[in-house]
């Protein structure tokens, strides 16, 4: 288990799912040109 911090360009659905399977939480900001959405992990 752990946390991974990434910059605003680090958002990727597949990456988030892979990390969640390993018990890692991805913490990143949102890009200005991306609409907010809820991501189920």
C-alpha positions as CSV (number, residue, x, y, z in Angstrom):
1,X,0.0,0.0,0.0
2,X,1.1,3.5,-0.7
3,X,0.6,6.8,-2.4
4,X,2.0,8.0,-5.7
5,X,2.1,11.8,-6.5
6,X,2.1,12.9,-10.1
7,X,1.9,16.1,-12.0
8,X,-1.1,17.3,-13.9
9,X,-0.2,15.4,-17.0
10,X,-0.2,12.1,-15.2
11,X,-3.9,11.2,-15.4
12,X,-4.6,7.9,-17.2
13,X,-7.5,5.6,-16.4
14,X,-5.6,2.3,-17.1
15,X,-2.7,3.5,-14.9
16,X,-5.0,4.3,-12.1
17,X,-6.7,0.9,-12.2
18,X,-3.3,-0.9,-12.3
19,X,-2.1,1.1,-9.3
20,X,-5.4,0.5,-7.4
21,X,-5.0,-3.2,-7.9
22,X,-1.6,-3.0,-6.2
23,X,-3.0,-0.9,-3.3
24,X,-1.4,2.4,-4.5
25,X,-3.4,5.6,-4.6
26,X,-2.6,8.1,-7.4
27,X,-2.8,11.7,-6.3
28,X,-2.7,14.3,-9.0
29,X,-4.1,17.6,-10.0
30,X,-6.5,18.1,-13.0
31,X,-5.5,19.8,-16.2
32,X,-7.3,23.0,-16.9
33,X,-8.8,21.7,-20.2
34,X,-10.2,18.4,-18.8
35,X,-13.7,18.3,-17.5
36,X,-13.9,16.9,-13.9
37,X,-15.2,13.4,-13.5
38,X,-15.5,10.8,-10.8
39,X,-13.2,7.9,-11.2
40,X,-14.2,4.7,-9.5
41,X,-11.2,2.7,-8.1
